[in-house]
């Protein structure tokens, strides 16, 4: 199974063009399965800072 930052909240923010759930661009989401493990790891390492600098906070999933 390919590791993914997806939290099943897939909506692209019109201001930043980033997914509100994970912080990836639409091109990154679309190409995720074709990226090398190293490229996916590189993107995943960037996501927290990317979300913070864009002022985006992923929604919290309800427990249960």
C-alpha positions as CSV (number, residue, x, y, z in Angstrom):
1,X,0.0,0.0,0.0
2,X,1.3,3.5,-0.9
3,X,1.6,5.9,2.0
4,X,-0.6,8.9,1.6
5,X,-1.4,12.1,3.6
6,X,-5.0,11.9,2.4
7,X,-7.6,12.2,5.2
8,X,-10.6,11.9,2.9
9,X,-11.4,15.5,3.0
10,X,-10.7,16.3,-0.6
11,X,-11.5,19.9,-1.5
12,X,-9.2,22.4,-3.2
13,X,-8.9,25.8,-1.6
14,X,-9.5,28.4,-4.4
15,X,-7.1,30.9,-2.8
16,X,-4.1,28.6,-2.4
17,X,-4.9,25.7,-4.8
18,X,-4.1,23.3,-2.1
19,X,-6.2,20.5,-0.7
20,X,-7.9,21.6,2.5
21,X,-7.4,18.1,4.0
22,X,-3.8,17.3,3.2
23,X,-2.1,20.3,1.6
24,X,-1.2,18.7,-1.7
25,X,-1.8,20.4,-5.1
26,X,-4.2,18.9,-7.5
27,X,-1.3,17.7,-9.7
28,X,0.3,16.0,-6.6
29,X,-3.0,14.3,-5.8
30,X,-3.5,13.2,-9.4
31,X,0.0,11.9,-9.8
32,X,0.6,10.4,-6.3
33,X,0.5,6.8,-7.3
34,X,3.1,7.4,-10.1
35,X,5.6,9.2,-7.9
36,X,8.6,7.4,-6.5
37,X,8.6,6.7,-2.8
38,X,11.3,9.3,-2.4
39,X,9.3,12.0,-4.1
40,X,6.2,11.1,-2.0
41,X,8.3,11.3,1.2
42,X,9.7,14.7,0.0
43,X,6.2,16.1,-0.5
44,X,4.9,14.7,2.8
45,X,7.7,16.3,4.6
46,X,6.8,19.7,3.1
47,X,3.0,19.5,3.9
48,X,3.0,20.7,7.5
49,X,4.9,23.9,6.6
50,X,3.0,24.3,3.4
51,X,-0.4,24.2,5.3
52,X,0.9,26.6,8.0
53,X,2.3,29.1,5.5
54,X,-1.0,29.0,3.5
55,X,-3.0,29.6,6.7
56,X,-4.8,26.2,6.3
57,X,-5.8,23.9,9.1
58,X,-7.0,20.5,8.3
59,X,-10.4,19.7,9.8
60,X,-10.3,17.3,12.8
61,X,-12.0,14.0,12.1
62,X,-14.7,13.0,14.6
63,X,-13.7,10.1,16.8
64,X,-15.6,6.8,16.5
